[in-house]
Amino acid sequence: MIAVIHTGGKQYLVSPGQKIKIEKLETEVGEKVDFEKVLFFEDEKGNFSLGTPFLKDVKVVGKVLETGLGEKVRVFKYKPKTRYKIKRGHRQPYTEVEIEEIKKS
């Protein structure tokens, strides 16, 4: 069973038992998360459904495992002959979710 969900402006191909890192959600660790925006669904038999743009009868349920900050990305701006140098760093916040089940009603 697989599905494509839309969250945080991105799309993820998920299956039950899979762990994914997505854009930060405002939920506590251990809580359940429902992903209502499902674009694609395929069952074990190979039958699939496409949404236009989303499927109304499919829901993906996950559990929040942790929230944190990603790897540090360093940004360096430089302009020659002007003494202009700027060095910055950024760590993107994320939420790690384990997909528990894909429900089709």
N, C-alpha and C positions, 0 to 999 in steps of 0.2 A: 504494500500500500504506500503510495507516494502522493504528495501534494506540493503545489507551489503557493507560498503565502506572500503577502505584501505587507511589510512593516518598516517604518523608518525610512521610507522613500526607496527601499530596495526590495528585491524579490529573492526568496530562498526556496530551494528544493529540499523538502524535508520528508522524513519517514519516522515511524515510531521508534523510540529508543535513541534517536540521534541528538547530539548536543550541538547547539549553534550559538554563536556570539552575534548579537544584534545591537542596534542603537539603544541607548539607555531608556528603560521603561521606569515609570514612577510606581513601582511595586516593591514590596518587601521580599526578602529571601524566604523561600518556602511556599509562597502563594502560588495559586494557579493563574494562568494567563490564557485567555481565549483569543484566538486569531480568527476573526470573522471574514477578513478579506482573503478569500481563497480563489486563485485564478485557474487552477488545474487540479484535477483529482483522478487517480487511477487506482483501481482495486486489484486484488490478487489475481483475478481472472484475465486481466488485460483490458477490461472495459474502462473507458476514460470519459471525462466530462470537461468541457472548456467553458469558462465563464465569459460573459459579455458585459462588463469587464469582470464581474465577480460571480461566484456561485452562491446561491442563497441557501441551499440545503446542506452545505458542508461546513464543518467547523473543526479547527485544529486546537487541541488542548495541550498546554505545556506547563512545566513547573520551573520557577525561577531558582537557579542554583546559586548564583552569585552576581554581584555587581562590582565593577572595578574600573581601572584605567588601563588602556592599551599601551602598547610599546611607544616610547618617545620618538617623535619625529622632529628633527632639527631643520629649521628654515633659516637660510642665510641670504641676506640681500647685500649687494655690493655694486657700487658705481665707481668706475675708475676715475682717477684724477680729481676727486671731489672730497676725499676723506669720509665717504659715506659707507658705513658698514653696520648692519644690524643682524644680530643672531638671536633667534627665538626658538623656543621649544613648545611642543604641543603633545598632550596625551588625551586621546579620544575616550570618553566614558562609554562603557558597554554593559550589557546585561547578558549573562550566559543562561540559556534556557534549554531544558531537556524536553523534547517532544514526547508526550505520554501516549496520546491516541489521536486518531483522525476519525471524527464522527460524521456519518452521513445519515440524514433523517429521511 
